[in-house]
Amino acid sequence: MPNPLDPTNADLHKSIVENLADGVYLVAPDRTIEYWNPGAERISGHTAQEVVGHKCFDNILGHVDAQGRSLCHTACPLALTMKDGEPRDVSIWLKHSDGYRKPVRVRTSAVHDAEGHIIGGVEAFSDDTAMVQAAADAARARRDALTDELTGLPNRRLFDAALAGRLENLSRYGWRFGLLIVDIDHFKAANDDHGHAFGDAVLVTVAETLRGAVRVGDVLARWGGDEFTVLVEAPNETDLLDTAQRLSALVARSEVRLGATSTHVRVSVGGTLASIDDTADSLFARADASLYLAKQTGRNRIEITQSA
């Protein structure tokens, strides 16, 4: 009695392929689909009856790359494999029978006859949705770890890293910079009078205004509560003051709107230039003292303290 597990048994091969979770299909040299397994049906939504006998580029899978460019007539991995005999392993997007795009991992191999001539090709493909989603989730987690959820600005963690880099560059190369702390005047009153949603609108409006007001090379972050911090490329206190005045003036000319409620807000700004002997703590202490003075002397003011 023949051994049913004989590795040369064609029925065994077919049983294995038909029970794979991956999609598998076989094409002739002209790319006519000769075989289409149940895994291919499940992943693509196209039945074997619908596709066998048709060419793979007949608007069936419609493979595209990440930029949405069609691969079927220009860079089909299976066609390239049948041309040069080299297997390929690529990520692409197929068109599901329901019309949406599904990410798949594709592996192609050439089929040879006894003399070594290429007589067809095999493509195996697996649903890559979970991997794509996992990568997107990981990227989102990295972004969220460094970004303030409400305003989309860099958060305190990212700002601390940027500040450490600026202090290192100041020590090594003498590249001067300053620190500004921007505090929204009477924020608690606006929040208490109009509710947290309006308070959030104030924060978002100020954040967007500051985002448009800083220069390329400056680092803006939400430090926490109603405070924002800015690292300013400034060789001297005049440049630092100019930046502070621009931020303050643009915020003052902004308007917060939420439903029927609207208001103008003002900010107090404290700042200082970094010196070569500064640490993050000493720099913040001076800038914070400047901010305190600005608020204690009437708010809607700017105070710049000389570097140590």
VEXRO-151920 format. One line per 3 residues: number of its first residue (from 1); their letters; for each residue x, y, z of N, C-alpha, C. Coordinates in nm, 3 decimals, padded with zeros to 5 digits. Atoms other than C-alpha are relative to their C-alpha. Layout:
BEGIN
NUM) A) X/Y/Z/X/Y/Z/X/Y/Z | ...
REM end
This chain:
BEGIN
1) MPN) 00.086/-00.120/00.000/00.000/00.000/00.000/00.089/00.124/00.000 | -00.086/-00.119/00.006/00.152/00.338/-00.098/-00.011/00.083/00.128 | -00.006/-00.083/-00.120/00.259/00.566/00.185/-00.068/00.134/-00.028
4) PLD) 00.070/-00.127/00.027/00.012/00.862/00.203/00.085/00.122/00.033 | -00.086/-00.112/-00.034/00.288/01.077/00.352/00.127/00.004/-00.085 | -00.113/-00.004/00.095/00.529/01.010/00.065/00.015/00.144/-00.052
7) PTN) -00.016/-00.140/00.042/00.678/01.357/-00.008/-00.013/00.021/-00.150 | 00.020/-00.016/00.144/00.645/01.285/-00.381/-00.147/-00.014/-00.039 | 00.143/00.021/00.025/00.270/01.230/-00.346/-00.065/00.134/-00.036
10) ADL) 00.060/-00.125/00.049/00.097/01.500/-00.554/-00.125/00.035/00.079 | 00.121/-00.027/-00.078/-00.228/01.460/-00.360/00.034/00.060/00.135 | -00.044/-00.055/-00.128/-00.039/01.530/-00.038/00.037/00.147/-00.016
13) HKS) -00.038/-00.139/00.025/00.109/01.848/-00.186/-00.124/00.089/-00.012 | 00.120/-00.080/00.020/-00.234/01.968/-00.294/-00.075/00.019/00.131 | 00.069/-00.010/-00.128/-00.383/01.893/00.049/00.066/00.103/00.090
16) IVE) -00.073/-00.096/-00.082/-00.109/02.092/00.220/-00.030/00.143/-00.045 | 00.019/-00.134/00.054/-00.148/02.391/-00.011/-00.143/00.048/00.024 | 00.139/-00.040/-00.014/-00.525/02.390/00.014/-00.038/00.027/00.146
19) NLA) 00.028/-00.024/-00.141/-00.507/02.398/00.394/00.087/00.110/00.061 | -00.081/-00.110/-00.048/-00.261/02.684/00.418/-00.086/00.122/00.031 | 00.068/-00.127/-00.026/-00.375/03.008/00.577/00.037/00.103/-00.105
22) DGV) -00.046/-00.092/00.104/-00.173/03.192/00.311/-00.074/-00.025/-00.131 | 00.050/00.016/00.135/-00.308/03.256/-00.033/00.111/-00.050/-00.091 | -00.097/00.053/00.096/-00.133/03.063/-00.311/-00.068/-00.009/-00.136
25) YLV) 00.053/00.021/00.134/-00.186/03.082/-00.684/00.113/-00.027/-00.098 | -00.095/00.042/00.103/-00.013/02.942/-00.991/-00.040/00.063/-00.132 | 00.030/-00.059/00.130/00.016/03.119/-01.326/00.086/-00.064/-00.108
28) APD) -00.073/00.045/00.119/00.120/03.009/-01.675/00.093/00.113/-00.046 | -00.091/-00.104/00.048/00.392/03.200/-01.867/-00.070/00.128/-00.046 | 00.072/-00.121/00.041/00.127/03.437/-02.007/-00.079/00.062/00.115
31) RTI) 00.058/-00.048/-00.125/00.013/03.495/-01.644/-00.149/-00.032/00.014 | 00.134/00.053/-00.023/-00.313/03.306/-01.680/00.000/-00.079/00.130 | 00.007/00.068/-00.129/-00.417/03.185/-01.335/-00.051/-00.143/-00.022
34) EYW) 00.034/00.141/00.017/-00.419/02.804/-01.331/-00.052/-00.065/00.129 | 00.042/00.056/-00.129/-00.476/02.742/-00.960/-00.012/00.112/00.101 | 00.031/-00.105/-00.099/-00.619/02.946/-00.673/-00.050/-00.071/00.126
37) NPG) 00.036/00.081/-00.117/-00.627/02.801/-00.321/-00.102/00.070/00.090 | 00.099/-00.061/-00.091/-00.886/02.857/-00.044/00.055/00.118/00.079 | -00.059/-00.114/-00.070/-00.642/03.085/00.140/-00.006/00.127/-00.083
40) AER) 00.009/-00.115/00.090/-00.635/03.315/-00.163/-00.143/00.052/-00.005 | 00.141/-00.042/-00.003/-01.015/03.316/-00.164/-00.031/00.078/00.127 | 00.031/-00.064/-00.127/-01.030/03.407/00.204/00.061/00.139/00.011
43) ISG) -00.070/-00.128/-00.016/-00.774/03.688/00.189/-00.050/00.104/-00.101 | 00.035/-00.095/00.106/-00.884/03.845/-00.141/-00.149/00.018/-00.020 | 00.144/-00.005/00.025/-01.256/03.769/-00.142/-00.039/-00.051/-00.138
46) HTA) 00.027/00.052/00.134/-01.224/03.635/-00.499/00.003/-00.153/00.003 | 00.004/00.145/00.001/-01.328/03.272/-00.550/00.082/-00.055/-00.116 | -00.075/00.066/00.108/-01.134/03.024/-00.763/-00.081/00.003/-00.129
49) QEV) 00.086/-00.001/00.119/-01.430/03.009/-01.000/00.006/00.134/-00.073 | -00.003/-00.133/00.059/-01.403/03.384/-01.056/00.133/00.031/-00.070 | -00.131/-00.044/00.049/-01.031/03.399/-01.128/00.074/-00.101/-00.086
52) VGH) -00.073/00.100/00.078/-00.903/03.068/-01.269/-00.039/00.012/-00.147 | 00.023/-00.018/00.143/-00.864/03.102/-01.644/00.017/00.145/-00.044 | -00.024/-00.142/00.030/-00.818/03.480/-01.620/00.145/00.035/00.026
55) KCF) -00.137/-00.047/-00.027/-00.489/03.665/-01.631/00.000/00.080/00.130 | -00.005/-00.062/-00.132/-00.374/03.797/-01.295/-00.008/00.152/-00.006 | 00.006/-00.146/00.012/-00.359/04.153/-01.431/-00.135/00.047/-00.053
58) DNI) 00.132/-00.038/00.052/-00.724/04.145/-01.550/-00.087/00.063/00.109 | 00.076/-00.075/-00.101/-00.836/04.387/-01.277/-00.052/-00.091/00.111 | 00.039/00.091/-00.108/-00.844/04.106/-01.021/00.061/00.047/00.132
61) LGH) -00.066/-00.043/-00.124/-00.586/04.180/-00.752/00.044/00.146/-00.007 | -00.035/-00.141/00.017/-00.474/04.513/-00.895/00.108/00.047/00.096 | -00.105/-00.034/-00.096/-00.151/04.519/-00.693/00.051/00.143/-00.018
64) VDA) -00.060/-00.134/00.001/-00.023/04.867/-00.599/00.102/00.007/00.112 | -00.098/-00.020/-00.107/00.268/04.992/-00.392/-00.052/00.103/00.100 | 00.042/-00.090/-00.107/00.259/05.223/-00.090/-00.039/00.138/-00.050
67) QGR) 00.036/-00.129/00.059/00.231/05.527/-00.320/-00.123/-00.010/-00.089 | 00.119/00.018/00.081/-00.071/05.378/-00.496/00.028/-00.026/-00.147 | -00.035/00.023/00.140/00.119/05.305/-00.819/-00.027/-00.145/-00.039
70) SLC) 00.034/00.134/00.047/-00.007/05.008/-01.019/00.127/-00.077/-00.035 | -00.115/00.085/00.027/00.238/04.718/-01.037/-00.026/-00.104/-00.109 | 00.036/00.113/00.085/00.050/04.480/-01.266/00.066/00.003/-00.137
73) HTA) -00.055/-00.008/00.135/00.186/04.610/-01.596/00.141/00.057/-00.003 | -00.132/-00.064/00.000/00.513/04.766/-01.482/00.101/-00.069/00.090 | -00.095/00.057/-00.095/00.667/04.602/-01.177/-00.063/-00.113/00.080
76) CPL) 00.061/00.114/-00.067/00.466/04.291/-01.097/00.109/-00.094/00.051 | -00.108/00.085/-00.051/00.690/04.085/-00.866/-00.003/-00.141/-00.059 | 00.008/00.133/00.057/00.559/03.756/-01.007/00.049/-00.002/-00.145
79) ALT) -00.047/-00.008/00.139/00.619/03.864/-01.368/00.152/00.014/-00.004 | -00.145/-00.018/-00.004/00.971/03.977/-01.277/00.070/-00.130/00.038 | -00.058/00.128/-00.041/01.040/03.643/-01.107/-00.002/-00.100/-00.115
82) MKD) 00.005/00.092/00.114/00.924/03.450/-01.413/00.098/00.042/-00.110 | -00.094/-00.048/00.101/01.157/03.666/-01.622/00.144/-00.034/00.037 | -00.140/00.021/-00.037/01.478/03.631/-01.421/00.023/-00.119/00.093
85) GEP) -00.015/00.117/-00.084/01.407/03.330/-01.199/00.029/00.030/00.146 | -00.035/-00.036/-00.137/01.482/03.524/-00.879/-00.126/00.013/00.086 | 00.116/-00.015/-00.089/01.239/03.487/-00.587/-00.005/00.141/00.056
88) RDV) 00.018/-00.133/-00.057/01.097/03.805/-00.436/-00.089/-00.008/00.123 | 00.077/-00.008/-00.125/00.954/03.901/-00.098/-00.027/00.149/00.024 | 00.032/-00.142/-00.005/00.772/04.235/-00.096/-00.134/00.023/00.069
91) SIW) 00.128/-00.041/-00.057/00.489/04.421/00.078/-00.073/00.087/-00.101 | 00.080/-00.076/00.096/00.213/04.548/-00.151/-00.145/00.002/00.048 | 00.142/-00.008/-00.034/-00.160/04.620/-00.146/-00.082/-00.059/-00.114
94) LKH) 00.089/00.056/00.101/-00.416/04.407/-00.330/-00.138/00.064/00.013 | 00.137/-00.051/-00.003/-00.770/04.505/-00.417/-00.093/-00.113/00.038 | 00.095/00.100/-00.045/-01.021/04.302/-00.217/-00.123/00.003/-00.091
97) SDG) 00.120/00.005/00.085/-01.336/04.189/-00.397/-00.103/00.105/00.041 | 00.092/-00.104/-00.046/-01.526/04.443/-00.184/00.047/00.140/-00.036 | -00.046/-00.128/00.052/-01.315/04.722/-00.335/00.106/00.069/00.082
100) YRK) -00.100/-00.069/-00.082/-01.092/04.822/-00.044/00.139/-00.059/-00.022 | -00.138/00.045/00.013/-00.716/04.790/-00.035/00.044/-00.073/00.126 | -00.047/00.079/-00.113/-00.559/04.523/00.184/00.151/-00.021/-00.012
103) PVR) -00.144/00.024/00.007/-00.187/04.505/00.272/00.031/-00.149/00.007 | -00.040/00.141/00.001/-00.028/04.171/00.191/00.151/-00.011/-00.015 | -00.140/00.033/00.019/00.316/04.019/00.212/00.006/-00.105/-00.110
106) VRT) -00.003/00.084/00.119/00.399/03.858/-00.124/00.135/-00.067/-00.014 | -00.123/00.075/00.029/00.655/03.585/-00.195/-00.019/-00.072/-00.132 | 00.014/00.058/00.134/00.712/03.475/-00.554/00.114/-00.097/-00.029
109) SAV) -00.099/00.099/00.042/00.893/03.175/-00.704/-00.031/-00.042/-00.143 | 00.017/00.051/00.136/00.949/03.050/-01.057/-00.021/-00.151/00.004 | 00.021/00.144/00.016/00.830/02.703/-01.165/00.082/-00.045/-00.120
112) HDA) -00.089/00.047/00.106/01.084/02.507/-01.373/-00.041/-00.140/-00.046 | 00.019/00.137/00.049/01.051/02.201/-01.594/00.126/-00.081/00.027 | -00.112/00.089/-00.027/01.290/01.908/-01.587/00.131/00.052/-00.057
115) EGH) -00.121/-00.055/00.061/01.536/02.093/-01.813/00.040/00.134/00.062 | -00.034/-00.125/-00.065/01.532/02.400/-01.588/-00.061/00.123/-00.063 | 00.066/-00.114/00.061/01.320/02.620/-01.814/-00.115/00.049/00.088
118) IIG) 00.110/-00.056/-00.077/01.074/02.854/-01.646/-00.130/-00.021/-00.076 | 00.127/00.031/00.066/00.723/02.735/-01.724/-00.120/00.061/00.074 | 00.109/-00.064/-00.074/00.523/02.941/-01.477/00.052/00.065/00.126
121) GVE) -00.039/-00.065/-00.125/00.522/03.113/-01.145/-00.102/-00.026/00.109 | 00.086/00.019/-00.117/00.382/03.073/-00.795/00.013/00.123/00.090 | -00.001/-00.109/-00.097/00.282/03.355/-00.564/-00.074/-00.044/00.125
124) AFS) 00.065/00.021/-00.129/00.208/03.307/-00.197/-00.014/00.136/00.066 | 00.019/-00.130/-00.065/00.059/03.600/-00.008/-00.076/-00.017/00.130 | 00.061/00.006/-00.132/-00.040/03.658/00.353/-00.056/00.137/00.036
127) DDT) 00.063/-00.125/-00.046/-00.264/03.917/00.514/00.097/00.073/00.092 | -00.099/-00.077/-00.075/-00.029/04.189/00.643/-00.066/00.109/00.083 | 00.072/-00.107/-00.070/-00.299/04.401/00.808/00.048/00.015/00.143
130) AMV) -00.042/-00.006/-00.140/-00.191/04.310/01.161/00.138/00.063/00.014 | -00.135/-00.054/-00.007/00.173/04.391/01.091/00.000/00.150/-00.029 | 00.008/-00.142/00.034/00.087/04.723/00.926/-00.061/00.078/00.117
133) QAA) 00.064/-00.067/-00.113/-00.142/04.812/01.217/00.093/00.008/00.119 | -00.096/00.000/-00.111/00.123/04.712/01.470/00.106/00.106/-00.020 | -00.101/-00.103/00.028/00.378/04.935/01.298/-00.058/00.139/00.019
136) ADA) 00.065/-00.130/-00.018/00.130/05.221/01.291/-00.022/00.031/00.148 | 00.021/-00.019/-00.144/00.048/05.168/01.660/00.130/00.036/00.070 | -00.130/-00.028/-00.060/00.417/05.166/01.748/00.043/00.143/-00.031
139) ARA) -00.036/-00.137/00.039/00.476/05.487/01.553/-00.085/00.101/00.077 | 00.089/-00.090/-00.074/00.174/05.646/01.721/00.042/00.007/00.147 | -00.043/00.000/-00.139/00.299/05.540/02.064/00.127/00.084/00.019
142) RRD) -00.121/-00.081/-00.008/00.639/05.693/01.995/-00.033/00.148/-00.011 | 00.039/-00.140/00.017/00.475/06.013/01.875/-00.072/00.052/00.124 | 00.076/-00.044/-00.116/00.235/06.027/02.169/00.089/00.019/00.123
145) ALT) -00.091/-00.012/-00.114/00.521/05.979/02.414/00.074/00.132/-00.001 | -00.076/-00.124/00.013/00.679/06.299/02.284/-00.088/00.119/-00.038 | 00.091/-00.104/00.049/00.370/06.502/02.192/-00.112/00.026/00.100
148) DEL) 00.113/-00.037/-00.084/00.112/06.691/02.393/-00.130/-00.035/-00.073 | 00.120/00.051/00.065/-00.224/06.531/02.319/-00.094/00.111/-00.046 | 00.096/-00.105/00.032/-00.431/06.850/02.323/00.048/00.090/-00.113
151) TGL) -00.048/-00.101/00.095/-00.212/07.090/02.124/00.080/-00.057/-00.116 | -00.084/00.057/00.104/00.000/06.853/01.918/00.143/00.051/00.003 | -00.136/-00.051/-00.012/00.312/07.039/02.030/00.090/-00.103/00.067
154) PNR) -00.091/00.083/-00.081/00.625/06.866/02.161/-00.032/00.017/00.148 | 00.029/-00.009/-00.143/00.581/06.785/02.527/00.129/00.022/00.080 | -00.113/-00.031/-00.090/00.807/06.834/02.826/00.117/-00.096/-00.022
157) RLF) -00.106/00.099/00.019/01.000/06.513/02.760/00.086/00.033/-00.121 | -00.075/-00.034/00.121/01.096/06.613/02.408/00.075/00.132/00.018 | -00.065/-00.129/-00.023/01.173/06.968/02.517/00.126/-00.017/00.085
160) DAA) -00.116/00.025/-00.085/01.408/06.841/02.789/00.117/-00.053/-00.083 | -00.105/00.055/00.085/01.599/06.642/02.527/00.060/00.108/-00.090 | -00.049/-00.108/00.086/01.621/06.945/02.296/00.086/00.098/00.080
163) LAG) -00.076/-00.092/-00.084/01.742/07.164/02.582/00.137/-00.058/00.033 | -00.130/00.064/-00.029/02.014/06.914/02.674/00.093/00.012/-00.119 | -00.082/-00.014/00.120/02.133/06.924/02.315/00.050/00.142/-00.020
166) RLE) -00.041/-00.141/00.015/02.138/07.305/02.309/00.110/00.035/00.100 | -00.103/-00.028/-00.100/02.339/07.320/02.632/00.133/-00.064/-00.039 | -00.122/00.066/00.046/02.587/07.071/02.489/00.065/00.078/-00.114
169) NLS) -00.054/-00.079/00.111/02.626/07.277/02.169/00.057/00.133/00.048 | -00.053/-00.125/-00.055/02.673/07.594/02.374/00.137/-00.024/00.064 | -00.126/00.031/-00.065/02.948/07.429/02.576/00.110/-00.032/-00.101
172) RYG) -00.102/00.044/00.097/03.125/07.280/02.272/00.034/00.106/-00.103 | -00.021/-00.086/00.116/03.076/07.536/02.001/-00.032/00.148/00.026 | 00.035/-00.138/-00.029/02.952/07.851/02.173/-00.125/00.049/-00.069
175) WRF) 00.122/-00.039/00.070/02.617/07.848/01.995/-00.101/00.052/00.103 | 00.085/-00.064/-00.100/02.406/08.095/02.196/-00.149/-00.026/-00.028 | 00.145/00.015/00.011/02.038/08.043/02.266/-00.062/00.055/00.127
178) GLL) 00.073/-00.048/-00.116/01.773/08.166/02.504/-00.122/-00.086/00.028 | 00.121/00.071/-00.042/01.478/08.023/02.693/-00.108/00.101/00.032 | 00.119/-00.079/-00.033/01.133/08.183/02.701/-00.105/-00.090/00.063
181) IVD) 00.116/00.068/-00.058/00.847/08.075/02.926/-00.120/00.091/-00.023 | 00.119/-00.078/00.035/00.507/08.192/02.801/-00.117/-00.052/00.083 | 00.109/00.037/-00.090/00.220/08.191/03.050/-00.125/00.079/-00.038
184) IDH) 00.126/-00.065/00.039/-00.144/08.265/02.959/-00.057/00.076/00.120 | 00.054/-00.083/-00.108/-00.279/08.551/03.170/-00.146/-00.035/00.027 | 00.139/00.022/-00.046/-00.598/08.485/03.373/-00.062/-00.126/-00.062
187) FKA) 00.053/00.122/00.061/-00.631/08.136/03.228/-00.101/-00.069/00.092 | 00.091/00.068/-00.093/-00.793/07.994/03.542/-00.137/00.066/00.000 | 00.129/-00.070/00.002/-01.062/08.261/03.532/-00.080/-00.036/-00.124
190) AND) 00.070/00.036/00.124/-01.146/08.184/03.168/-00.050/-00.143/00.007 | 00.039/00.141/-00.013/-01.154/07.814/03.246/-00.118/-00.014/00.096 | 00.108/00.009/-00.099/-01.375/07.863/03.553/-00.129/00.064/-00.051
193) DHG) 00.118/-00.073/00.046/-01.610/08.112/03.386/-00.071/-00.069/-00.116 | 00.059/00.052/00.124/-01.663/07.931/03.056/00.010/-00.152/-00.016 | -00.007/00.146/00.005/-01.580/07.567/03.128/00.131/-00.051/-00.061
196) HAF) -00.127/00.061/00.044/-01.299/07.326/03.048/00.013/-00.004/-00.152 | -00.007/00.004/00.147/-01.390/07.303/02.679/00.053/00.133/-00.053 | -00.050/-00.130/00.042/-01.333/07.675/02.644/00.146/00.017/00.040
199) GDA) -00.140/-00.005/-00.041/-01.014/07.648/02.844/00.089/-00.075/-00.097 | -00.077/00.075/00.101/-00.894/07.382/02.599/00.012/00.081/-00.129 | -00.004/-00.081/00.122/-00.986/07.614/02.311/00.102/00.112/00.014
202) VLV) -00.102/-00.103/-00.024/-00.771/07.886/02.468/00.140/-00.058/-00.022 | -00.131/00.064/00.012/-00.475/07.649/02.492/00.034/-00.031/-00.146 | -00.023/00.035/00.139/-00.515/07.530/02.134/00.025/00.125/-00.084
205) TVA) -00.017/-00.124/00.076/-00.550/07.886/01.998/00.138/00.060/00.025 | -00.132/-00.055/-00.031/-00.240/08.007/02.180/00.109/-00.088/-00.058 | -00.101/00.091/00.054/-00.046/07.696/02.077/00.017/00.018/-00.150
208) ETL) -00.008/-00.017/00.145/-00.132/07.742/01.710/00.062/00.134/-00.037 | -00.058/-00.132/00.026/-00.044/08.112/01.724/00.152/-00.003/00.023 | -00.143/00.009/-00.029/00.291/08.038/01.887/00.072/-00.086/-00.104
211) RGA) -00.061/00.088/00.101/00.358/07.759/01.637/00.033/00.078/-00.128 | -00.023/-00.079/00.120/00.323/08.006/01.353/00.095/00.117/00.021 | -00.081/-00.118/-00.030/00.527/08.272/01.531/00.147/-00.032/00.020
214) VRV) -00.141/00.034/-00.022/00.847/08.082/01.612/00.069/-00.020/-00.135 | -00.077/00.015/00.122/01.123/08.061/01.357/00.049/-00.144/-00.016 | -00.063/00.129/00.024/01.273/07.755/01.194/00.126/-00.008/00.086
217) GDV) -00.114/00.013/-00.089/01.531/07.627/01.440/-00.035/00.022/00.145 | 00.047/-00.016/-00.138/01.340/07.737/01.749/-00.082/-00.124/00.039 | 00.074/00.117/-00.048/01.179/07.467/01.965/-00.110/00.048/00.094
220) LAR) 00.117/-00.038/-00.079/00.828/07.527/02.099/-00.062/-00.126/00.061 | 00.062/00.115/-00.066/00.666/07.295/02.353/-00.107/00.049/00.097 | 00.090/-00.025/-00.112/00.376/07.280/02.591/00.066/-00.056/00.124
223) WGG) -00.073/00.042/-00.120/00.547/07.271/02.928/-00.093/-00.064/00.101 | 00.097/00.054/-00.093/00.233/07.197/03.124/-00.098/00.108/00.041 | 00.101/-00.098/-00.040/-00.090/07.363/03.237/-00.019/00.105/-00.107
226) DEF) 00.018/-00.109/00.097/-00.108/07.704/03.071/00.135/00.062/-00.037 | -00.133/-00.050/00.032/00.268/07.740/03.015/00.058/-00.069/-00.123 | -00.072/00.049/00.117/00.465/07.704/02.694/00.146/00.043/00.012
229) TVL) -00.142/-00.032/-00.004/00.841/07.703/02.654/00.054/00.007/-00.142 | -00.060/-00.017/00.133/01.054/07.813/02.360/00.152/00.010/00.016 | -00.144/-00.015/00.014/01.421/07.755/02.287/00.024/00.085/-00.124
232) VEA) -00.015/-00.099/00.106/01.529/08.049/02.075/00.147/00.011/-00.040 | -00.135/-00.026/00.049/01.838/08.072/01.858/00.024/00.150/00.006 | -00.016/-00.144/-00.024/01.953/08.410/01.989/00.142/00.027/00.047
235) PNE) -00.137/-00.031/-00.042/02.308/08.543/01.999/00.007/00.104/00.111 | -00.002/-00.105/-00.103/02.209/08.826/02.233/-00.141/00.023/00.054 | 00.128/-00.023/-00.065/01.932/08.954/02.457/-00.096/00.080/-00.086
238) TDL) 00.088/-00.076/00.091/01.801/09.191/02.191/-00.078/-00.094/-00.090 | 00.069/00.098/00.085/01.722/08.898/01.961/-00.103/-00.080/00.081 | 00.093/00.074/-00.084/01.561/08.711/02.248/-00.123/00.085/00.030
241) LDT) 00.112/-00.090/-00.026/01.348/09.013/02.334/-00.087/00.018/-00.124 | 00.076/-00.013/00.124/01.246/09.054/01.969/-00.095/-00.118/-00.018 | 00.084/00.119/00.012/01.117/08.698/01.966/-00.113/00.004/00.100
244) AQR) 00.103/-00.007/-00.103/00.930/08.744/02.293/-00.108/00.101/-00.037 | 00.098/-00.103/00.040/00.765/09.061/02.162/-00.087/-00.050/-00.114 | 00.080/00.053/00.112/00.657/08.886/01.842/-00.103/-00.100/00.051
247) LSA) 00.094/00.098/-00.054/00.501/08.598/02.034/-00.113/00.068/00.076 | 00.101/-00.068/-00.080/00.321/08.829/02.275/-00.098/00.078/-00.087 | 00.086/-00.082/00.085/00.189/09.060/02.002/-00.095/-00.086/-00.083
250) LVA) 00.085/00.084/00.084/00.056/08.779/01.784/-00.108/-00.069/00.082 | 00.103/00.058/-00.087/-00.121/08.608/02.074/-00.106/00.105/00.033 | 00.095/-00.106/-00.035/-00.280/08.942/02.172/-00.096/00.031/-00.113
253) RSE) 00.084/-00.028/00.116/-00.417/08.975/01.820/-00.076/-00.124/-00.049 | 00.077/00.120/00.031/-00.567/08.626/01.820/-00.133/00.006/00.075 | 00.131/00.005/-00.065/-00.924/08.543/01.918/-00.039/-00.144/00.022
256) VRL) 00.047/00.135/-00.033/-01.051/08.235/02.095/-00.151/-00.004/-00.019 | 00.144/00.012/00.024/-01.392/08.120/01.977/-00.045/-00.143/00.029 | 00.063/00.129/-00.023/-01.611/07.837/02.098/-00.148/00.024/00.014
259) GAT) 00.142/-00.027/00.000/-01.978/07.846/02.013/-00.024/00.150/-00.006 | 00.032/-00.144/-00.003/-02.117/08.187/02.102/00.099/00.079/00.086 | -00.095/-00.067/-00.089/-01.828/08.264/02.337/00.130/00.028/-00.074
262) STH) -00.129/-00.035/00.059/-01.520/08.448/02.222/00.071/00.098/00.092 | -00.077/-00.092/-00.083/-01.240/08.637/02.390/00.140/00.015/-00.058 | -00.141/-00.019/00.031/-00.892/08.775/02.340/00.081/-00.035/00.125
265) VRV) -00.084/00.035/-00.113/-00.611/08.649/02.558/00.133/00.073/-00.009 | -00.131/-00.062/-00.008/-00.280/08.792/02.669/00.095/-00.099/00.068 | -00.099/00.087/-00.063/00.041/08.628/02.781/00.107/00.083/00.070
268) SVG) -00.120/-00.054/-00.064/00.324/08.709/03.018/00.117/-00.089/-00.042 | -00.116/00.074/00.049/00.671/08.610/02.905/00.121/00.031/00.086 | -00.127/-00.016/-00.070/00.987/08.553/03.105/00.108/-00.072/-00.077
271) GTL) -00.105/00.064/00.077/01.320/08.473/02.946/00.139/00.036/00.047 | -00.141/-00.026/-00.030/01.695/08.459/02.973/00.086/-00.069/-00.104 | -00.099/00.064/00.085/01.997/08.380/02.760/00.073/-00.107/00.080
274) ASI) -00.079/00.104/-00.064/02.184/08.060/02.839/00.147/00.041/00.003 | -00.144/-00.023/-00.010/02.541/08.088/02.960/00.071/-00.134/00.002 | -00.076/00.124/00.013/02.816/07.832/02.924/00.002/-00.081/00.128
277) DDT) -00.002/00.070/-00.128/02.797/07.746/03.294/-00.138/-00.049/00.043 | 00.137/00.036/-00.038/02.421/07.687/03.294/-00.023/-00.150/-00.004 | 00.065/00.131/00.010/02.243/07.364/03.369/-00.145/00.028/-00.037
280) ADS) 00.143/-00.018/00.030/01.881/07.304/03.274/-00.070/00.066/00.119 | 00.065/-00.054/-00.120/01.781/07.382/03.634/00.031/00.148/00.019 | -00.034/-00.141/-00.022/01.972/07.709/03.657/-00.061/00.090/-00.106
283) LFA) 00.060/-00.077/00.108/01.843/07.826/03.319/-00.149/00.021/00.025 | 00.143/-00.011/-00.027/01.483/07.752/03.411/-00.027/00.089/00.121 | 00.020/-00.082/-00.119/01.524/07.916/03.750/00.000/00.148/-00.035
286) RAD) -00.005/-00.141/00.039/01.622/08.247/03.588/-00.120/00.040/-00.085 | 00.114/-00.032/00.086/01.353/08.233/03.322/-00.129/00.004/00.081 | 00.121/00.005/-00.083/01.091/08.141/03.581/-00.009/00.124/00.090
289) ASL) -00.002/-00.123/-00.081/01.199/08.433/03.803/-00.042/00.119/-00.084 | 00.040/-00.108/00.091/01.159/08.663/03.502/-00.150/-00.004/-00.025 | 00.144/00.014/00.022/00.812/08.527/03.436/-00.077/00.045/00.124
292) YLA) 00.065/-00.041/-00.125/00.716/08.576/03.800/-00.004/00.153/00.010 | -00.004/-00.146/-00.004/00.828/08.939/03.777/-00.099/00.061/-00.098 | 00.094/-00.050/00.100/00.626/08.993/03.459/-00.144/-00.009/00.049
295) KQT) 00.137/00.018/-00.048/00.313/08.859/03.625/-00.027/00.088/00.122 | 00.019/-00.080/-00.120/00.366/09.042/03.952/-00.009/00.150/-00.029 | 00.000/-00.143/00.033/00.408/09.376/03.778/-00.107/00.036/-00.102
298) GRN) 00.114/-00.040/00.080/00.082/09.371/03.590/-00.044/-00.095/-00.109 | 00.033/00.096/00.106/00.083/09.073/03.346/00.004/00.067/-00.137 | -00.010/-00.048/00.138/00.079/09.107/02.967/00.132/00.077/-00.017
301) RIE) -00.130/-00.064/00.002/00.446/09.193/03.009/00.109/-00.099/-00.039 | -00.117/00.079/00.033/00.787/09.066/02.903/00.115/00.042/00.091 | -00.118/-00.027/-00.080/01.084/09.037/03.135/00.112/-00.093/-00.045
304) ITQ) -00.117/00.077/00.041/01.426/08.925/03.015/00.110/00.024/00.103 | -00.106/-00.008/-00.099/01.689/08.849/03.277/00.135/-00.025/-00.067 | -00.134/00.020/00.054/02.058/08.879/03.197/00.051/-00.138/00.037
307) SA) -00.057/00.129/-00.026/02.247/08.555/03.171/00.095/00.007/00.119 | -00.083/00.003/-00.121/02.450/08.444/03.471/00.143/00.037/-00.030
REM end
